[in-house]
Amino acid sequence: RQFSVSPGNAPQLESGRRYQFQVRAVNLCRALDPDNACYSSFSSPAVFTVRSPRPPVAPGAMLREATTHTGQAVRGDAAITVVWRAPLDNGGGPVLRYRLYLESSGGNVTEIDLP
């Protein structure tokens, strides 16, 4: 099972601080008394530090889609589709956008912001 602890459900949570976590299972083990829950023992404690946000790691290797159109002899009539995987580690926050850098054989660089 997975659960995200955030300031919304744990207001004391702060970046850069260490916290100890434990979990236990709960069921209704007494059929005659459904209002009386039964609790397991606690799990072994786990200590984690909430890290401060940082830059994401680099996206996965860029590939060219097989449907790429290489263009005709007419200038401006070319298209190429590139694909990549999202970073494995987003740095602690959602990736808001990507910036694509296109360098021509002449060394000119074009930056394109992508949603």
N, CA, C and O atoms as a Tinker XYZ file with bonds, in Angstrom:
   460  protein
     1  N      0.853000   -1.174000    0.000000    73     2
     2  CA     0.000000    0.000000    0.000000    64     1     3
     3  C      0.892000    1.228000    0.000000    63     2     4     5
     4  O      2.015000    1.187000    0.504000    81     3
     5  N      0.402000    2.305000   -0.557000    73     3     6
     6  CA     1.174000    3.549000   -0.667000    64     5     7
     7  C      0.339000    4.714000   -0.160000    63     6     8     9
     8  O     -0.877000    4.745000   -0.353000    81     7
     9  N      0.990000    5.666000    0.486000    73     7    10
    10  CA     0.315000    6.862000    0.977000    64     9    11
    11  C      1.299000    8.017000    0.943000    63    10    12    13
    12  O      2.451000    7.858000    1.346000    81    11
    13  N      0.873000    9.158000    0.477000    73    11    14
    14  CA     1.732000   10.347000    0.432000    64    13    15
    15  C      1.454000   11.216000    1.648000    63    14    16    17
    16  O      0.331000   11.677000    1.853000    81    15
    17  N      2.475000   11.432000    2.441000    73    15    18
    18  CA     2.371000   12.323000    3.593000    64    17    19
    19  C      2.744000   13.713000    3.103000    63    18    20    21
    20  O      3.784000   13.900000    2.471000    81    19
    21  N      1.886000   14.689000    3.398000    73    19    22
    22  CA     2.113000   16.060000    2.933000    64    21    23
    23  C      1.636000   17.028000    4.011000    63    22    24    25
    24  O      0.995000   16.605000    4.973000    81    23
    25  N      1.935000   18.314000    3.870000    73    23    26
    26  CA     1.445000   19.275000    4.863000    64    25    27
    27  C     -0.082000   19.294000    4.978000    63    26    28    29
    28  O     -0.618000   19.740000    5.992000    81    27
    29  N     -0.780000   18.814000    3.950000    73    27    30
    30  CA    -2.241000   18.761000    4.021000    64    29    31
    31  C     -2.748000   17.774000    5.060000    63    30    32    33
    32  O     -3.777000   18.020000    5.690000    81    31
    33  N     -2.041000   16.651000    5.254000    73    31    34
    34  CA    -2.487000   15.669000    6.241000    64    33    35
    35  C     -1.533000   15.565000    7.437000    63    34    36    37
    36  O     -1.833000   14.864000    8.403000    81    35
    37  N     -0.410000   16.240000    7.384000    73    35    38
    38  CA     0.549000   16.297000    8.499000    64    37    39
    39  C      1.138000   17.704000    8.520000    63    38    40    41
    40  O      2.236000   17.918000    8.007000    81    39
    41  N      0.416000   18.677000    9.110000    73    39    42
    42  CA     0.825000   20.087000    9.042000    64    41    43
    43  C      2.235000   20.379000    9.544000    63    42    44    45
    44  O      2.830000   21.380000    9.145000    81    43
    45  N      2.784000   19.529000   10.411000    73    43    46
    46  CA     4.117000   19.787000   10.955000    64    45    47
    47  C      5.231000   19.411000    9.991000    63    46    48    49
    48  O      6.395000   19.689000   10.277000    81    47
    49  N      4.920000   18.793000    8.868000    73    47    50
    50  CA     5.932000   18.319000    7.919000    64    49    51
    51  C      6.698000   19.492000    7.307000    63    50    52    53
    52  O      6.096000   20.425000    6.775000    81    51
    53  N      8.039000   19.439000    7.387000    73    51    54
    54  CA     8.896000   20.493000    6.837000    64    53    55
    55  C     10.054000   19.880000    6.074000    63    54    56    57
    56  O     10.567000   18.825000    6.449000    81    55
    57  N     10.461000   20.539000    5.010000    73    55    58
    58  CA    11.622000   20.095000    4.236000    64    57    59
    59  C     12.875000   20.156000    5.091000    63    58    60    61
    60  O     13.036000   21.061000    5.910000    81    59
    61  N     13.766000   19.183000    4.896000    73    59    62
    62  CA    15.039000   19.164000    5.593000    64    61    63
    63  C     15.001000   18.523000    6.972000    63    62    64    65
    64  O     16.048000   18.384000    7.604000    81    63
    65  N     13.830000   18.128000    7.457000    73    63    66
    66  CA    13.730000   17.507000    8.786000    64    65    67
    67  C     13.545000   16.002000    8.662000    63    66    68    69
    68  O     13.021000   15.504000    7.666000    81    67
    69  N     13.994000   15.275000    9.710000    73    67    70
    70  CA    13.858000   13.810000    9.751000    64    69    71
    71  C     12.588000   13.432000   10.512000    63    70    72    73
    72  O     12.219000   14.071000   11.497000    81    71
    73  N     11.932000   12.380000   10.029000    73    71    74
    74  CA    10.726000   11.883000   10.677000    64    73    75
    75  C     10.792000   10.368000   10.767000    63    74    76    77
    76  O     11.343000    9.702000    9.890000    81    75
    77  N     10.222000    9.835000   11.841000    73    75    78
    78  CA    10.119000    8.384000   11.999000    64    77    79
    79  C      8.688000    7.980000   11.668000    63    78    80    81
    80  O      7.732000    8.603000   12.130000    81    79
    81  N      8.552000    6.937000   10.868000    73    79    82
    82  CA     7.243000    6.444000   10.453000    64    81    83
    83  C      7.047000    5.012000   10.936000    63    82    84    85
    84  O      7.980000    4.209000   10.940000    81    83
    85  N      5.820000    4.707000   11.341000    73    83    86
    86  CA     5.398000    3.345000   11.647000    64    85    87
    87  C      3.964000    3.197000   11.154000    63    86    88    89
    88  O      3.236000    4.181000   11.019000    81    87
    89  N      3.575000    1.973000   10.891000    73    87    90
    90  CA     2.219000    1.726000   10.417000    64    89    91
    91  C      1.688000    0.475000   11.113000    63    90    92    93
    92  O      2.453000   -0.384000   11.551000    81    91
    93  N      0.378000    0.395000   11.202000    73    91    94
    94  CA    -0.240000   -0.818000   11.742000    64    93    95
    95  C     -1.533000   -1.092000   10.984000    63    94    96    97
    96  O     -2.159000   -0.174000   10.452000    81    95
    97  N     -1.919000   -2.340000   10.939000    73    95    98
    98  CA    -3.140000   -2.751000   10.240000    64    97    99
    99  C     -4.313000   -2.750000   11.218000    63    98   100   101
   100  O     -4.147000   -2.992000   12.413000    81    99
   101  N     -5.501000   -2.473000   10.680000    73    99   102
   102  CA    -6.709000   -2.420000   11.505000    64   101   103
   103  C     -7.796000   -3.228000   10.799000    63   102   104   105
   104  O     -7.971000   -3.118000    9.585000    81   103
   105  N     -8.521000   -4.038000   11.565000    73   103   106
   106  CA    -9.698000   -4.710000   11.004000    64   105   107
   107  C    -10.782000   -4.786000   12.072000    63   106   108   109
   108  O    -10.590000   -4.338000   13.203000    81   107
   109  N    -11.913000   -5.354000   11.702000    73   107   110
   110  CA   -13.006000   -5.568000   12.646000    64   109   111
   111  C    -13.039000   -7.056000   12.952000    63   110   112   113
   112  O    -13.769000   -7.808000   12.307000    81   111
   113  N    -12.259000   -7.483000   13.925000    73   111   114
   114  CA   -12.083000   -8.913000   14.201000    64   113   115
   115  C    -13.154000   -9.480000   15.128000    63   114   116   117
   116  O    -13.238000  -10.698000   15.288000    81   115
   117  N    -13.959000   -8.643000   15.730000    73   115   118
   118  CA   -15.005000   -9.124000   16.650000    64   117   119
   119  C    -16.362000   -8.956000   15.977000    63   118   120   121
   120  O    -16.913000   -7.856000   15.934000    81   119
   121  N    -16.888000  -10.049000   15.458000    73   119   122
   122  CA   -18.146000  -10.008000   14.710000    64   121   123
   123  C    -19.308000   -9.498000   15.556000    63   122   124   125
   124  O    -20.217000   -8.855000   15.031000    81   123
   125  N    -19.291000   -9.771000   16.835000    73   123   126
   126  CA   -20.393000   -9.342000   17.702000    64   125   127
   127  C    -20.293000   -7.875000   18.110000    63   126   128   129
   128  O    -21.251000   -7.311000   18.639000    81   127
   129  N    -19.146000   -7.258000   17.870000    73   127   130
   130  CA   -18.942000   -5.861000   18.261000    64   129   131
   131  C    -18.237000   -5.107000   17.133000    63   130   132   133
   132  O    -17.036000   -4.849000   17.222000    81   131
   133  N    -18.982000   -4.746000   16.053000    73   131   134
   134  CA   -18.353000   -4.104000   14.893000    64   133   135
   135  C    -17.800000   -2.707000   15.172000    63   134   136   137
   136  O    -17.074000   -2.157000   14.344000    81   135
   137  N    -18.131000   -2.131000   16.319000    73   135   138
   138  CA   -17.585000   -0.815000   16.662000    64   137   139
   139  C    -16.223000   -0.922000   17.341000    63   138   140   141
   140  O    -15.575000    0.095000   17.585000    81   139
   141  N    -15.788000   -2.122000   17.644000    73   139   142
   142  CA   -14.530000   -2.326000   18.350000    64   141   143
   143  C    -13.483000   -2.858000   17.368000    63   142   144   145
   144  O    -13.501000   -4.040000   17.026000    81   143
   145  N    -12.597000   -2.017000   16.928000    73   143   146
   146  CA   -11.571000   -2.393000   15.948000    64   145   147
   147  C    -10.419000   -3.117000   16.626000    63   146   148   149
   148  O    -10.148000   -2.915000   17.809000    81   147
   149  N     -9.746000   -3.964000   15.855000    73   147   150
   150  CA    -8.561000   -4.684000   16.326000    64   149   151
   151  C     -7.345000   -4.143000   15.584000    63   150   152   153
   152  O     -7.397000   -3.922000   14.374000    81   151
   153  N     -6.261000   -3.932000   16.304000    73   151   154
   154  CA    -5.049000   -3.336000   15.743000    64   153   155
   155  C     -3.897000   -4.332000   15.787000    63   154   156   157
   156  O     -3.725000   -5.055000   16.768000    81   155
   157  N     -3.111000   -4.363000   14.714000    73   155   158
   158  CA    -1.897000   -5.179000   14.692000    64   157   159
   159  C     -0.819000   -4.486000   15.514000    63   158   160   161
   160  O     -1.005000   -3.369000   15.996000    81   159
   161  N      0.295000   -5.161000   15.662000    73   159   162
   162  CA     1.472000   -4.519000   16.247000    64   161   163
   163  C      1.983000   -3.473000   15.261000    63   162   164   165
   164  O      1.619000   -3.485000   14.085000    81   163
   165  N      2.822000   -2.576000   15.745000    73   163   166
   166  CA     3.418000   -1.575000   14.860000    64   165   167
   167  C      4.471000   -2.220000   13.968000    63   166   168   169
   168  O      5.128000   -3.183000   14.362000    81   167
   169  N      4.622000   -1.686000   12.775000    73   167   170
   170  CA     5.712000   -2.102000   11.889000    64   169   171
   171  C      7.030000   -1.641000   12.493000    63   170   172   173
   172  O      7.049000   -0.841000   13.429000    81   171
   173  N      8.110000   -2.143000   11.962000    73   171   174
   174  CA     9.421000   -1.634000   12.373000    64   173   175
   175  C      9.507000   -0.166000   11.984000    63   174   176   177
   176  O      9.005000    0.214000   10.926000    81   175
   177  N     10.127000    0.666000   12.807000    73   175   178
   178  CA    10.219000    2.080000   12.461000    64   177   179
   179  C     11.130000    2.309000   11.252000    63   178   180   181
   180  O     12.123000    1.609000   11.057000    81   179
   181  N     10.769000    3.287000   10.466000    73   179   182
   182  CA    11.580000    3.719000    9.323000    64   181   183
   183  C     11.797000    5.216000    9.473000    63   182   184   185
   184  O     10.855000    5.953000    9.763000    81   183
   185  N     13.024000    5.667000    9.278000    73   183   186
   186  CA    13.350000    7.087000    9.421000    64   185   187
   187  C     13.676000    7.648000    8.047000    63   186   188   189
   188  O     14.515000    7.111000    7.323000    81   187
   189  N     13.000000    8.736000    7.698000    73   187   190
   190  CA    13.211000    9.390000    6.409000    64   189   191
   191  C     13.398000   10.886000    6.624000    63   190   192   193
   192  O     12.815000   11.471000    7.537000    81   191
   193  N     14.203000   11.487000    5.787000    73   191   194
   194  CA    14.364000   12.935000    5.784000    64   193   195
   195  C     13.578000   13.493000    4.611000    63   194   196   197
   196  O     13.707000   13.029000    3.478000    81   195
   197  N     12.764000   14.495000    4.901000    73   195   198
   198  CA    12.031000   15.166000    3.829000    64   197   199
   199  C     13.014000   16.111000    3.162000    63   198   200   201
   200  O     13.456000   17.086000    3.768000    81   199
   201  N     13.349000   15.828000    1.935000    73   199   202
   202  CA    14.374000   16.636000    1.280000    64   201   203
   203  C     13.789000   17.939000    0.743000    63   202   204   205
   204  O     12.600000   18.038000    0.441000    81   203
   205  N     14.645000   18.906000    0.638000    73   203   206
   206  CA    14.262000   20.179000    0.035000    64   205   207
   207  C     14.175000   19.991000   -1.470000    63   206   208   209
   208  O     14.909000   19.179000   -2.032000    81   207
   209  N     13.289000   20.728000   -2.131000    73   207   210
   210  CA    13.201000   20.608000   -3.585000    64   209   211
   211  C     14.538000   20.930000   -4.245000    63   210   212   213
   212  O     15.300000   21.763000   -3.756000    81   211
   213  N     14.810000   20.258000   -5.361000    73   211   214
   214  CA    16.045000   20.463000   -6.123000    64   213   215
   215  C     15.732000   20.220000   -7.586000    63   214   216   217
   216  O     14.633000   19.766000   -7.904000    81   215
   217  N     16.656000   20.508000   -8.481000    73   215   218
   218  CA    16.379000   20.286000   -9.903000    64   217   219
   219  C     16.109000   18.806000  -10.183000    63   218   220   221
   220  O     16.696000   17.932000   -9.544000    81   219
   221  N     15.222000   18.529000  -11.137000    73   219   222
   222  CA    14.984000   17.133000  -11.504000    64   221   223
   223  C     16.211000   16.539000  -12.189000    63   222   224   225
   224  O     17.064000   17.269000  -12.695000    81   223
   225  N     16.292000   15.206000  -12.203000    73   223   226
   226  CA    17.353000   14.559000  -12.977000    64   225   227
   227  C     16.996000   14.694000  -14.456000    63   226   228   229
   228  O     15.858000   15.017000  -14.797000    81   227
   229  N     17.957000   14.451000  -15.319000    73   227   230
   230  CA    17.735000   14.598000  -16.762000    64   229   231
   231  C     16.667000   13.622000  -17.252000    63   230   232   233
   232  O     16.576000   12.501000  -16.751000    81   231
   233  N     15.855000   14.042000  -18.231000    73   231   234
   234  CA    14.900000   13.110000  -18.838000    64   233   235
   235  C     15.636000   11.943000  -19.491000    63   234   236   237
   236  O     16.849000   11.990000  -19.698000    81   235
   237  N     14.878000   10.900000  -19.808000    73   235   238
   238  CA    15.451000    9.735000  -20.478000    64   237   239
   239  C     15.971000   10.082000  -21.862000    63   238   240   241
   240  O     15.685000   11.154000  -22.396000    81   239
   241  N     16.735000    9.166000  -22.437000    73   239   242
   242  CA    17.349000    9.385000  -23.755000    64   241   243
   243  C     16.293000    9.752000  -24.796000    63   242   244   245
   244  O     15.203000    9.179000  -24.828000    81   243
   245  N     16.635000   10.703000  -25.631000    73   243   246
   246  CA    15.730000   11.170000  -26.668000    64   245   247
   247  C     15.807000   10.240000  -27.875000    63   246   248   249
   248  O     16.888000    9.812000  -28.279000    81   247
   249  N     14.645000    9.938000  -28.440000    73   247   250
   250  CA    14.544000    9.085000  -29.623000    64   249   251
   251  C     13.752000    9.799000  -30.697000    63   250   252   253
   252  O     12.991000   10.723000  -30.413000    81   251
   253  N     13.935000    9.366000  -31.928000    73   251   254
   254  CA    13.173000    9.921000  -33.041000    64   253   255
   255  C     12.037000    8.966000  -33.356000    63   254   256   257
   256  O     12.244000    7.755000  -33.437000    81   255
   257  N     10.837000    9.503000  -33.534000    73   255   258
   258  CA     9.691000    8.690000  -33.935000    64   257   259
   259  C      9.882000    8.199000  -35.357000    63   258   260   261
   260  O     10.457000    8.904000  -36.186000    81   259
   261  N      9.409000    7.005000  -35.644000    73   259   262
   262  CA     9.544000    6.421000  -36.980000    64   261   263
   263  C      8.757000    7.205000  -38.027000    63   262   264   265
   264  O      9.041000    7.093000  -39.219000    81   263
   265  N      7.778000    7.990000  -37.603000    73   263   266
   266  CA     6.948000    8.737000  -38.547000    64   265   267
   267  C      7.563000   10.064000  -38.968000    63   266   268   269
   268  O      6.888000   10.874000  -39.602000    81   267
   269  N      8.802000   10.301000  -38.639000    73   267   270
   270  CA     9.462000   11.561000  -38.956000    64   269   271
   271  C      9.428000   11.841000  -40.453000    63   270   272   273
   272  O      9.722000   10.973000  -41.275000    81   271
   273  N      9.059000   13.078000  -40.783000    73   271   274
   274  CA     9.044000   13.525000  -42.175000    64   273   275
   275  C     10.332000   14.307000  -42.406000    63   274   276   277
   276  O     10.568000   15.311000  -41.734000    81   275
   277  N     11.154000   13.875000  -43.327000    73   275   278
   278  CA    12.446000   14.536000  -43.543000    64   277   279
   279  C     12.368000   15.693000  -44.517000    63   278   280   281
   280  O     13.379000   16.352000  -44.761000    81   279
   281  N     11.223000   15.956000  -45.071000    73   279   282
   282  CA    11.056000   17.137000  -45.913000    64   281   283
   283  C     11.404000   16.918000  -47.366000    63   282   284   285
   284  O     11.949000   15.888000  -47.764000    81   283
   285  N     11.071000   17.913000  -48.124000    73   283   286
   286  CA    11.367000   17.935000  -49.548000    64   285   287
   287  C     12.463000   18.967000  -49.774000    63   286   288   289
   288  O     13.101000   19.436000  -48.831000    81   287
   289  N     12.663000   19.302000  -51.009000    73   287   290
   290  CA    13.676000   20.299000  -51.343000    64   289   291
   291  C     13.227000   21.712000  -50.973000    63   290   292   293
   292  O     14.018000   22.651000  -51.051000    81   291
   293  N     11.981000   21.868000  -50.577000    73   291   294
   294  CA    11.440000   23.182000  -50.235000    64   293   295
   295  C     11.821000   23.536000  -48.796000    63   294   296   297
   296  O     11.586000   22.756000  -47.873000    81   295
   297  N     12.406000   24.709000  -48.620000    73   295   298
   298  CA    12.815000   25.152000  -47.282000    64   297   299
   299  C     11.584000   25.273000  -46.376000    63   298   300   301
   300  O     10.551000   25.804000  -46.784000    81   299
   301  N     11.708000   24.779000  -45.159000    73   299   302
   302  CA    10.614000   24.880000  -44.195000    64   301   303
   303  C      9.614000   23.741000  -44.284000    63   302   304   305
   304  O      8.623000   23.729000  -43.553000    81   303
   305  N      9.861000   22.774000  -45.178000    73   303   306
   306  CA     8.916000   21.671000  -45.351000    64   305   307
   307  C      9.433000   20.398000  -44.674000    63   306   308   309
   308  O      9.276000   19.307000  -45.222000    81   307
   309  N     10.034000   20.519000  -43.521000    73   307   310
   310  CA    10.550000   19.346000  -42.812000    64   309   311
   311  C      9.963000   19.310000  -41.406000    63   310   312   313
   312  O      9.643000   20.349000  -40.828000    81   311
   313  N      9.828000   18.117000  -40.871000    73   311   314
   314  CA     9.351000   17.944000  -39.497000    64   313   315
   315  C     10.019000   16.711000  -38.913000    63   314   316   317
   316  O     10.307000   15.751000  -39.629000    81   315
   317  N     10.258000   16.742000  -37.642000    73   315   318
   318  CA    10.803000   15.581000  -36.948000    64   317   319
   319  C     10.113000   15.501000  -35.592000    63   318   320   321
   320  O      9.918000   16.521000  -34.931000    81   319
   321  N      9.751000   14.316000  -35.183000    73   319   322
   322  CA     9.108000   14.107000  -33.895000    64   321   323
   323  C     10.094000   13.405000  -32.983000    63   322   324   325
   324  O     10.616000   12.341000  -33.317000    81   323
   325  N     10.347000   14.004000  -31.831000    73   323   326
   326  CA    11.244000   13.397000  -30.854000    64   325   327
   327  C     10.434000   13.011000  -29.617000    63   326   328   329
   328  O      9.457000   13.672000  -29.268000    81   327
   329  N     10.854000   11.939000  -28.968000    73   327   330
   330  CA    10.178000   11.469000  -27.758000    64   329   331
   331  C     11.225000   11.206000  -26.679000    63   330   332   333
   332  O     12.378000   10.900000  -26.981000    81   331
   333  N     10.812000   11.327000  -25.430000    73   331   334
   334  CA    11.686000   11.021000  -24.302000    64   333   335
   335  C     10.817000   10.631000  -23.122000    63   334   336   337
   336  O      9.616000   10.901000  -23.103000    81   335
   337  N     11.427000    9.999000  -22.148000    73   335   338
   338  CA    10.723000    9.608000  -20.921000    64   337   339
   339  C     10.896000   10.703000  -19.870000    63   338   340   341
   340  O     11.908000   11.402000  -19.834000    81   339
   341  N      9.892000   10.829000  -19.029000    73   339   342
   342  CA     9.968000   11.785000  -17.926000    64   341   343
   343  C     11.136000   11.405000  -17.009000    63   342   344   345
   344  O     11.527000   10.239000  -16.967000    81   343
   345  N     11.695000   12.368000  -16.280000    73   343   346
   346  CA    12.785000   12.055000  -15.351000    64   345   347
   347  C     12.350000   11.012000  -14.319000    63   346   348   349
   348  O     11.200000   11.010000  -13.880000    81   347
   349  N     13.263000   10.137000  -13.938000    73   347   350
   350  CA    12.957000    9.144000  -12.905000    64   349   351
   351  C     12.781000    9.800000  -11.542000    63   350   352   353
   352  O     12.080000    9.264000  -10.683000    81   351
   353  N     13.407000   10.952000  -11.335000    73   351   354
   354  CA    13.297000   11.691000  -10.080000    64   353   355
   355  C     12.957000   13.132000  -10.434000    63   354   356   357
   356  O     13.743000   13.819000  -11.086000    81   355
   357  N     11.785000   13.586000  -10.003000    73   355   358
   358  CA    11.342000   14.934000  -10.367000    64   357   359
   359  C     11.905000   16.022000   -9.458000    63   358   360   361
   360  O     11.549000   17.190000   -9.612000    81   359
   361  N     12.770000   15.669000   -8.520000    73   359   362
   362  CA    13.394000   16.665000   -7.653000    64   361   363
   363  C     12.528000   17.092000   -6.487000    63   362   364   365
   364  O     12.905000   17.991000   -5.734000    81   363
   365  N     11.379000   16.466000   -6.325000    73   363   366
   366  CA    10.511000   16.798000   -5.206000    64   365   367
   367  C      9.294000   17.615000   -5.594000    63   366   368   369
   368  O      8.502000   17.978000   -4.725000    81   367
   369  N      9.122000   17.910000   -6.859000    73   367   370
   370  CA     7.952000   18.649000   -7.326000    64   369   371
   371  C      7.604000   18.221000   -8.732000    63   370   372   373
   372  O      8.449000   17.676000   -9.442000    81   371
   373  N      6.371000   18.458000   -9.146000    73   371   374
   374  CA     5.990000   18.048000  -10.495000    64   373   375
   375  C      6.792000   18.802000  -11.560000    63   374   376   377
   376  O      7.128000   19.972000  -11.379000    81   375
   377  N      7.092000   18.127000  -12.662000    73   375   378
   378  CA     7.753000   18.786000  -13.793000    64   377   379
   379  C      6.696000   19.670000  -14.453000    63   378   380   381
   380  O      5.667000   19.174000  -14.912000    81   379
   381  N      6.944000   20.961000  -14.501000    73   379   382
   382  CA     5.970000   21.918000  -15.030000    64   381   383
   383  C      6.014000   22.024000  -16.544000    63   382   384   385
   384  O      4.987000   22.245000  -17.185000    81   383
   385  N      7.192000   21.870000  -17.113000    73   383   386
   386  CA     7.350000   21.952000  -18.567000    64   385   387
   387  C      8.728000   21.421000  -18.926000    63   386   388   389
   388  O      9.538000   21.105000  -18.054000    81   387
   389  N      8.972000   21.329000  -20.205000    73   387   390
   390  CA    10.283000   20.930000  -20.716000    64   389   391
   391  C     10.800000   22.046000  -21.608000    63   390   392   393
   392  O     10.016000   22.817000  -22.160000    81   391
   393  N     12.106000   22.135000  -21.749000    73   391   394
   394  CA    12.725000   23.083000  -22.672000    64   393   395
   395  C     13.584000   22.267000  -23.620000    63   394   396   397
   396  O     14.523000   21.589000  -23.203000    81   395
   397  N     13.253000   22.340000  -24.898000    73   395   398
   398  CA    13.953000   21.606000  -25.943000    64   397   399
   399  C     14.979000   22.536000  -26.580000    63   398   400   401
   400  O     14.663000   23.678000  -26.914000    81   399
   401  N     16.198000   22.050000  -26.747000    73   399   402
   402  CA    17.274000   22.823000  -27.366000    64   401   403
   403  C     17.606000   22.169000  -28.693000    63   402   404   405
   404  O     17.913000   20.978000  -28.749000    81   403
   405  N     17.545000   22.946000  -29.754000    73   403   406
   406  CA    17.818000   22.464000  -31.105000    64   405   407
   407  C     19.044000   23.200000  -31.625000    63   406   408   409
   408  O     19.022000   24.420000  -31.783000    81   407
   409  N     20.113000   22.457000  -31.889000    73   407   410
   410  CA    21.341000   23.064000  -32.399000    64   409   411
   411  C     21.532000   22.647000  -33.849000    63   410   412   413
   412  O     21.563000   21.458000  -34.164000    81   411
   413  N     21.660000   23.634000  -34.728000    73   411   414
   414  CA    21.870000   23.358000  -36.152000    64   413   415
   415  C     23.331000   23.014000  -36.407000    63   414   416   417
   416  O     24.186000   23.203000  -35.541000    81   415
   417  N     23.603000   22.512000  -37.596000    73   415   418
   418  CA    24.991000   22.166000  -37.938000    64   417   419
   419  C     25.884000   23.401000  -37.946000    63   418   420   421
   420  O     27.104000   23.279000  -37.831000    81   419
   421  N     25.294000   24.592000  -38.081000    73   419   422
   422  CA    26.063000   25.834000  -38.042000    64   421   423
   423  C     26.316000   26.333000  -36.634000    63   422   424   425
   424  O     26.983000   27.352000  -36.454000    81   423
   425  N     25.795000   25.632000  -35.623000    73   423   426
   426  CA    26.031000   26.019000  -34.238000    64   425   427
   427  C     24.964000   26.914000  -33.637000    63   426   428   429
   428  O     25.052000   27.257000  -32.458000    81   427
   429  N     23.951000   27.305000  -34.415000    73   427   430
   430  CA    22.871000   28.126000  -33.870000    64   429   431
   431  C     21.975000   27.268000  -32.981000    63   430   432   433
   432  O     21.611000   26.149000  -33.346000    81   431
   433  N     21.623000   27.803000  -31.810000    73   431   434
   434  CA    20.782000   27.068000  -30.869000    64   433   435
   435  C     19.431000   27.753000  -30.756000    63   434   436   437
   436  O     19.351000   28.966000  -30.562000    81   435
   437  N     18.373000   26.968000  -30.879000    73   435   438
   438  CA    17.010000   27.448000  -30.692000    64   437   439
   439  C     16.448000   26.761000  -29.456000    63   438   440   441
   440  O     16.559000   25.543000  -29.316000    81   439
   441  N     15.842000   27.541000  -28.554000    73   439   442
   442  CA    15.208000   26.989000  -27.358000    64   441   443
   443  C     13.703000   27.025000  -27.559000    63   442   444   445
   444  O     13.147000   28.039000  -27.981000    81   443
   445  N     13.044000   25.908000  -27.254000    73   443   446
   446  CA    11.596000   25.803000  -27.410000    64   445   447
   447  C     11.017000   25.343000  -26.081000    63   446   448   449
   448  O     11.349000   24.258000  -25.603000    81   447
   449  N     10.142000   26.170000  -25.470000    73   447   450
   450  CA     9.461000   25.772000  -24.234000    64   449   451
   451  C      8.256000   24.915000  -24.585000    63   450   452   453
   452  O      7.447000   25.280000  -25.438000    81   451
   453  N      8.148000   23.775000  -23.919000    73   451   454
   454  CA     7.053000   22.837000  -24.166000    64   453   455
   455  C      6.214000   22.691000  -22.906000    63   454   456   457
   456  O      6.755000   22.678000  -21.801000    81   455
   457  N      4.906000   22.581000  -23.060000    73   455   458
   458  CA     4.050000   22.387000  -21.871000    64   457   459
   459  C      4.271000   21.018000  -21.245000    63   458   460
   460  O      3.638000   20.689000  -20.242000    81   459
